[in-house]
Amino acid sequence: MAERANMDGITAGALSRELHDRLTDSLVDRIAMTDRHTLVLHLYSQKEGRRALMLGANPSRPVFALIRGSGPSGLTTPPSFVMFLRKHLRRARLKEVSSPPGERIIHFLFHAIDELGDERKLKLIFECMPRTTNLIVVNEQNVILNALRHIDQSINRTREVLPAHPYSAPPKQNRRSVTDCLSMSHHELFAQAKQGDRVSHVAFRTITGFSPILGVEAAYRAELQPDRLFSLLSESERMRLADALKSICREIQDCSFAPAIYLTAPIESKENEQITAHVIPLTHLPYKKSFDYLTDALSEHNTYMYKRDAFLRLQISLTKRIGEHIKRTARKRELHADDVAEGKTAELDKLKGELILAYIYMIPGGAHKIVLDNYYEPGEKVLCELDPTLSPADNAARYFRRAKRNERRLTVASKLLERDLEELLWLDSLAVAVRRAESYDDLLAIDHEYSVKTACSPKTSRDTECPEDAGSPGKPASKSRRRGKTYAESRRKSNKGKAGEAPAPPRSFMSSDGFVIFAGRNNFQNESLLRQARKDDWWFHVRHMPGSHVIIATEGKDVPATTFTEAAGIAVWYSGAGRTGGPAEVDYCRVRDVKKPAGALPGRVIYSQYKTIYALPLDPAHLRQTPQP
């Protein structure tokens, strides 16, 4: 698979020219930030109408998007940087968009009106290099007025970005310009190549604005292996590489651009993934989606990458949270299992107390232990440990107290152990659902269930014994206790809001025979599907494993065997049985035969009158998805 690439200097230059042609004279209508990294300028012009210019300064992946219409809404509490921009750029006109040759920097020149009614020129500089990306506002004298991130000497000793400081561009790299490349021989072009450099590295490090993916493209056009050592190239091969670089430079100089998103598979394939968006034709990547405008290509690609990164972040977060919860619950289960084992000694303690009282006349004072006959089991001997400081009667009372205490322990620990086992089954089902999630909506549904369920989980014994507002009489509560109480209250309110949100609907597919097959995204949806299904619908679930509940909506019709096989395959696909393994056992029955026990955790059911079939995992991508409501 090709390496995914961020925007390079060549793309930034082409983007600035296109934005200049499309957005010049646009009016800044509104300014907002959707998160702490992303600035949105809502623009209006007679030529383009309403557009939302999105500049994402996330250090891990700077993004750009030009959205039709009003675009996304901003944060409820605007950051100080937004307030500054609203003060100085509100109702300003965008007059010019430019970019230094080969640099990943875009300048937006605005003409604004200050408080006195005088025209003022301000420049918004978008530095879109990973790790150091920033948004900076400078005046006509090139003095910094404000920036999204303030950088002092403790962060960067050579380049400060602070208000009232002169703006200095990032240091330039020692590379050839596109124009200079066209007039150089291959000896001059590759004079700075180092021993051990790969062909693609030499190619992209030679020209200003080139990215690694353009280095691979140059090697491909020269019919060379990108990972081959440059020092091993012959003279003719080096000339071919120089000619390939010059051909790319001519396309840049002549603006022979072909905006496209490059893919790992054909567009019609459901398994394709986006690699990059670029203006230069990348002939080494065979699959692409072409666009008339680079802004449209970058907007779609950045939206895709944003969703992909958000999916991975949430998946990692859920995996970590659920994994830690499983570890905590497993530790509790071990402790409660030990308590149950200790509690089961209550009968033996009670027996020892009875035997001591029965043979009290035989027990000498000051004895440490004694062996007594068990009159319930003739011939059996029972060893009784004694406290020599106590009388035989007091030793018997001690055993009775211990027996009573262990009986209570057994009762409580048995209930807690049962709850731990139920909780582990529920957490395992969530962990499987996270691994099997295919979209961000799937993860949101799982996160919704986990957040709501953990917020509504019963208090532990420690919470009961030491309530939050229990303090020393006459002594004010500590600062940490007040802070903890405030945090707990905010969590309850937050989760209360989450409980009312409507996550994505259950997955739904059309079988080959025209029957709708539903599969829950989380345990809440599994229960909802069961409640909404007709009594004569069919219910499927993998045997003895966590997974989605699958329902065939029969609508009173007989279901063909093909649909049964497809529904069972979907149940295996969305389960812990795995997607690449062999067949798994799937139980199925009518919905009327599926019941949820009172007080059971979400997704836990009992069923009867069922049958079992073996089914291979079926990728639902091969079935037609039904439209979501």
Residue, then its C-alpha position, 0 to 999 in steps of 0.5 A: m500500500a502506498e504511503r499516505a501523504n500530507m499536503d506539499g508545497i506544490t499543492a499549496g501553491a496550486l491551492s492558493r492560486e485557485l483560492h485567489d481566483r474563486l474567493t477574491d473580494s469575498l466578504v467575511d460574514r462570520i468567524a468561528m472555531t469548531d474545535r481548538h485547532t480548526l478555524v472556519l471563515h464564513l465567506y460570501s461573494q456574488k460569484e461563489g455564494r456562501r462558502a465556509l473556508m476551514l483551516g485546521a491547524n492540528p499539529s498531527r494533520p493540518v487540513f483544509a476544506l472549502i464547504r458549500g453553504s454555511g458550514p459547521s457551527g462553532l464552539t459555544t464558548p468562542p476562544s480568545f483567538v476567535m474573539f480577536l479575529r471577530k474584532h479585526l476581520r468581521r466584514a473584511r474583504l479577502k483581496e488576495v491569496s498567495s503562497p511563497p514558492g514551494e512552501r506549505i504556507i498560504h497568505f490571506l490578505f484582508h482589507a478591513i475597516d478599523e474603529l475609526g473607519d480607516e482601511r487597514k490591511l491584515k494578513l492571515i498566515f496559514e502555516c500548514m506544516p505538521r508539528t509546527t502548523n499555526l495560524i498567525v495574524v500580521n499587520e502591514q509592517n509584518v508585525i504579529l498581532n496574534a496567533l493561534r499558538h504562541i511560541d516563545q524561546s522555551i519552545n523554539r529558540t530560533r523563531e518566536v511567534l508572539p504578539a508585537h514581535p516581527y514575523s519571520a517565515p520558517p527557515k527555507q530548505n536548501r533545495r532547488s527551485v522548480t525554475d532552476c531545475l529546468s536549466m540544470s544538468h543531472h550532475e548539478l541537480f544531484a550534487q547534494a545527494k548523500q551516500g546511502d540515500r534512496v532514489s525517491h529520497v534524492a528526488f524529493r529532497t532536490i526540488t523545493g516543495f516536493s513531497p515523498i510521494l512526488g519522489v516516488e513518482a519521479a522514480y516511477r517515471a524514470e523506470l527505477q525502483p524508489d528504494r534503490l540506492f542512488s549511489l548504485l545508479s549508472e550515468s544513464e539512470r541518473m539522467r533518466l531520473a533528472d529528466a523525470l524530475k524536469s518533466i514534473c517541474r514543467e507540469i508545475q511551471d505550465c500549471s498542467f494540473a489534474p486534481a485527483i484523489y488517489l485510491t488503493a482500489p477502484i472507485e466502485s470497490k467498497e474496500n478502497e481507501q484514500i491515499t492522497a489528493h494532488v494536482i500532479p498526475l501520479t502515474h504510479l497510483p493507478y486508481k483515482k477520482s478526478f475533480d475539476y477543482l483542487t479545493d473540492a479534491l482536498s475538501e473531500h480527502n481531508t473530510y475522509m482523513y478527519k473521519r478516519d482519524a476520528f474513528l481510530r482515536l475513538q476506537i483506541s479510546l474505547t479499547k483502552r477504557i473497556g480494557e481497563h474496566i475489564k481488568r478492574t472487574a476481573r480483580k473484583r471477581e477474584l476478590h469476591a470469589d475468595d470471599v465466597a470460598e471463605g464464606k462457605t466455611a460457615e457450616l464447618d465453623k458452626l459444626k465446630g462450635e456445636l462439637i465443642l459444646a457437646y464435648i465441653y466436659m472433655i476439653p481441658g482448660g488452656a488447650h490449643k487444639i482438640v480432635l473431636d468425634n463428629y456425631y453427624e458422621p460416625g467415625e469422622k474426626v474434626l480438628c478444632e483450634l482453640d484459644p487457650t485464654l478462653s474457656p471452652a464455652d467462649n471458644a464455641a461462641r467464637y466459632f458461632r460468631r465466625a460462622k454468622r459472619n461468614e454466612r453474611r459474607l457468603t450471601v453478599a459475595s455471591k450476589l457481587l460475584e454474580r454481578d461481576l460475571e454478568e458485567l464481564l460478559w457485557l464488557d466482553s460484548l462491548a470489546v468485540a463490538v469495538r473490534r468489529a466496528e466498521s464506521y464512526d457511527d458504530l463506535l458512537a453507538i458503543d460509546h453511548e451505551y458504555s457511557v450511559k451504563t457506567a453512569c447508571s451503575p450501582k454504587t459500591s459498598r465503599d460509596t455507600e459507607c462513605p457518601e460524598d457529602a459525609g464529612s467531619p461535623g462542624k468542619p468545612a468540606s475539603k477543597s478536593r471533596r468539593r471539586g470531586k462533588t462538582y465533577a461527579e455532578s457534571r458527569r451525571k448531567s453529561n451522561k443524562g444528556k447522552a442518554g437522550e441522544a439518538p445514536a445511529p440506527p441499527r444496521s440494515f441489509m436486504s437479503s438476496d430474497g428481498f427480506v430486511i435483515f437488522a443487526g444491532r450496533n450495541n446492546f441497547q440497539n439489540e434490545s430495541l430490535l427485540r422489542q420492535a420485532r414481530k413475534d413471528d420474526w426470526w432472531f439469530h445469535v452466535r452460540h456462547m459468544p458475544g455479538s450482535h443480535v440479528i433479526i429477519a423481518t418476515e412481514g408474515k411471509d415464509v423465509p427462504a433458506t438463502t436468507f437464513t444462511e445470510a442472516a446467520g453469516i451476518a451474526v458470525w461477522y458481527s461476533g467474537a467468532g472472527r471474520t477470517g475463521g471457519p464456521a461457527e454455531v448460530d442459534y436461531c428461533r422466533v422472536r416470541d421465544v426470546k426473553k430478557p430476564a428481569g434486571a439483566l444487563p443490556g443485551r442479555v436474553i434467554y431463549s427456547q425452542y431454538k435450532t442451531i446451524y453452522a455458518l461462515p462469516l458473511d461480509p454484509a458489503h456483499l448485500r444491499q444496504t437499506p436506506q436509513p431513516 
